[in-house]
Amino acid sequence: FLGAVKNMPVEMAILTNAHQGSISVKLEQTDLADFFDEIICSHDYGLAKEQSDFWQRLHKARPFDKEKTAFFDDNEAVLAAAKEFGIKHLYSIAQPDSQKPDREQGDFPLVRDFRDLL
């Protein structure tokens, strides 16, 4: 999925609440960084993704089209804050932990396999 999207004319970013130090450790253990144009840490904006004001600050610093933006997260509170801000395409991750069963449907469409989105 990431390889296919990387070849499309879209920008992709990881948006995380993790601190820069832990992000670096994760990226050293995976090849994820190669697929993304940017890695954005919410701490750089002084707020967590769950907070409505975070989205205002992010948008001011890095403008994006709310109507064309797709955002995926495994946290319903984060998705609710993104919805309140006006992001149109919001998806919940069905199985963020491969060692646990799928989560139940909440307020947002569940993505079980990203390849289905292609």
C-alpha positions as CSV (number, residue, x, y, z in Angstrom):
1,F,0.0,0.0,0.0
2,L,2.7,2.5,1.0
3,G,4.7,1.8,-2.1
4,A,1.7,2.3,-4.3
5,V,0.7,5.6,-2.6
6,K,4.3,6.8,-2.7
7,N,4.2,6.7,-6.5
8,M,1.0,8.8,-6.6
9,P,1.0,12.6,-6.7
10,V,0.1,13.0,-3.1
11,E,2.0,14.1,0.1
12,M,2.1,11.6,2.9
13,A,3.0,12.4,6.5
14,I,3.2,10.5,9.8
15,L,1.5,12.5,12.5
16,T,2.3,11.2,16.0
17,N,2.0,12.1,19.6
18,A,5.3,10.3,20.3
19,H,8.4,12.3,21.3
20,Q,11.1,12.8,18.7
21,G,13.5,10.4,20.5
22,S,11.0,7.5,20.4
23,I,10.1,8.3,16.8
24,S,13.8,8.0,15.9
25,V,14.1,4.6,17.5
26,K,11.0,3.3,15.7
27,L,12.2,4.6,12.3
28,E,15.6,3.0,12.8
29,Q,13.8,-0.4,13.2
30,T,11.5,0.0,10.2
31,D,11.6,1.3,6.6
32,L,8.6,3.6,7.1
33,A,10.5,6.9,6.8
34,D,11.2,6.1,3.2
35,F,7.5,6.2,2.3
36,F,6.7,9.6,3.9
37,D,7.4,13.1,2.9
38,E,7.4,14.3,6.5
39,I,7.1,13.1,10.1
40,I,5.2,15.5,12.3
41,C,5.4,15.3,16.1
42,S,2.5,16.9,17.9
43,H,4.9,17.9,20.7
44,D,6.4,20.4,18.3
45,Y,3.1,22.2,18.4
46,G,2.7,22.0,22.1
47,L,-0.5,20.0,22.0
48,A,-1.6,16.4,21.5
49,K,-3.6,15.3,18.5
50,E,-6.7,14.8,20.7
51,Q,-6.9,18.6,21.3
52,S,-8.8,20.7,18.9
53,D,-6.3,23.5,19.0
54,F,-3.6,21.2,17.7
55,W,-5.3,21.0,14.3
56,Q,-5.5,24.7,14.1
57,R,-1.8,25.1,14.8
58,L,-0.8,22.3,12.4
59,H,-2.9,23.8,9.6
60,K,-1.4,27.3,10.2
61,A,2.1,25.9,10.0
62,R,1.5,23.4,7.3
63,P,-1.6,24.2,5.2
64,F,-3.5,21.4,3.7
65,D,-6.9,20.9,2.0
66,K,-9.3,19.6,4.6
67,E,-11.6,18.3,1.8
68,K,-8.9,16.2,0.1
69,T,-7.0,15.1,3.2
70,A,-7.3,11.5,4.4
71,F,-6.3,10.8,8.0
72,F,-6.0,7.4,9.7
73,D,-5.6,6.8,13.4
74,D,-6.3,4.1,16.0
75,N,-7.6,6.6,18.5
76,E,-11.3,7.7,18.3
77,A,-10.6,10.9,20.3
78,V,-7.9,11.9,17.8
79,L,-10.3,11.2,14.9
80,A,-13.1,13.2,16.6
81,A,-10.8,16.2,17.0
82,A,-9.8,15.9,13.3
83,K,-13.5,15.7,12.4
84,E,-14.3,18.8,14.5
85,F,-11.5,20.7,12.7
86,G,-13.1,19.7,9.4
87,I,-11.0,16.9,7.9
88,K,-13.3,15.1,5.5
89,H,-11.9,11.6,5.1
90,L,-11.3,9.9,8.5
91,Y,-10.6,6.2,9.1
92,S,-10.0,4.1,12.1
93,I,-7.4,1.3,12.2
94,A,-9.1,-2.0,12.9
95,Q,-6.1,-3.8,14.2
96,P,-3.3,-1.4,15.4
97,D,-1.7,-4.2,17.4
98,S,-1.2,-7.4,15.4
99,Q,-1.2,-9.4,18.6
100,K,-4.8,-8.4,19.4
101,P,-8.1,-8.9,17.7
102,D,-9.8,-6.3,15.5
103,R,-11.4,-3.4,17.3
104,E,-15.1,-2.9,17.1
105,Q,-16.7,-0.4,14.8
106,G,-16.9,3.1,16.3
107,D,-17.8,6.4,14.8
108,F,-15.4,6.1,11.9
109,P,-15.0,3.5,9.1
110,L,-12.6,0.8,10.0
111,V,-9.7,-0.1,7.8
112,R,-8.7,-3.7,8.1
113,D,-6.3,-3.9,5.1
114,F,-4.9,-0.8,3.5
115,R,-4.6,-2.5,0.2
116,D,-8.4,-2.5,0.0
117,L,-8.2,1.3,-0.4
118,L,-6.3,1.1,-3.6
